[in-house]
């Protein structure tokens, strides 16, 4: 038997965009993990003046809508099949 031990977290390639009040953009993310493969994604708002709504916080592609204009920080994680992010 051969076993692979994955101790390397995946890397992320992502698009950025500008969000305007009541209009959004689509963010596409590519997680790269050559050992275990990608099992999913997590997105969350870290800071900003309003509310962020994700079409899907767990897919590689999602729409992002802000309740008000401003600057936001969004955290994005790719999770591999070894549960590393």
C-alpha positions in Angstrom: 0.0 0.0 0.0 1.1 3.6 -0.6 0.0 6.4 1.6 0.2 10.1 0.9 0.3 12.5 3.8 -0.9 16.0 3.0 0.5 18.7 5.2 0.3 21.6 2.7 -2.7 23.9 2.7 -4.2 24.8 -0.7 -3.5 28.1 -2.4 -6.1 30.4 -3.9 -6.4 32.3 -7.1 -9.2 34.8 -7.1 -10.7 37.8 -8.8 -11.2 41.1 -7.2 -13.9 43.7 -7.9 -15.6 46.9 -6.9 -18.9 46.7 -5.0 -21.4 49.5 -5.3 -24.6 49.9 -3.2 -27.3 47.5 -4.3 -25.2 46.2 -7.2 -22.8 43.4 -6.9 -20.2 41.4 -8.8 -19.4 37.8 -9.4 -16.3 36.4 -7.7 -14.6 33.3 -9.2 -12.1 31.5 -7.0 -9.8 28.7 -7.9 -8.4 26.6 -5.1 -5.2 24.6 -6.0 -4.1 21.5 -4.1 -2.2 18.9 -6.1 -2.1 16.4 -3.2 -5.6 16.0 -1.8 -7.8 18.1 -4.1 -10.3 20.8 -3.0 -13.4 19.9 -1.1 -15.0 23.4 -0.7 -14.7 27.1 0.0 -15.7 29.4 2.9 -16.3 33.2 2.6 -17.0 35.7 5.3 -17.0 39.4 5.9 -14.2 40.5 8.1 -14.9 44.3 8.1 -16.9 46.9 6.3 -19.6 49.5 6.7 -22.6 47.5 5.7 -23.9 43.9 5.2 -22.4 41.6 2.6 -24.6 39.0 1.0 -23.0 36.0 -0.7 -25.0 34.1 -3.3 -23.1 31.1 -2.0 -20.4 31.3 0.6 -19.2 27.8 -0.1 -19.0 27.5 -4.0 -16.0 28.5 -6.0 -18.1 31.1 -7.9 -20.6 33.4 -6.2 -22.2 36.8 -6.4 -21.4 39.4 -3.8 -23.7 42.2 -2.9 -23.2 45.0 -0.4 -26.0 46.9 1.4 -24.0 50.1 1.3 -21.0 51.5 -0.5 -17.6 51.4 1.3 -14.5 49.4 1.7 -14.9 45.7 2.8 -12.5 43.0 3.7 -13.7 39.5 2.8 -12.0 36.4 4.0 -11.8 33.5 1.6 -10.6 30.0 2.4 -10.2 27.0 0.1 -10.5 23.7 2.0 -8.8 20.6 0.7 -9.8 16.9 1.2 -7.4 16.7 4.1 -9.3 19.5 5.9 -6.5 22.0 5.5 -7.3 25.6 4.6 
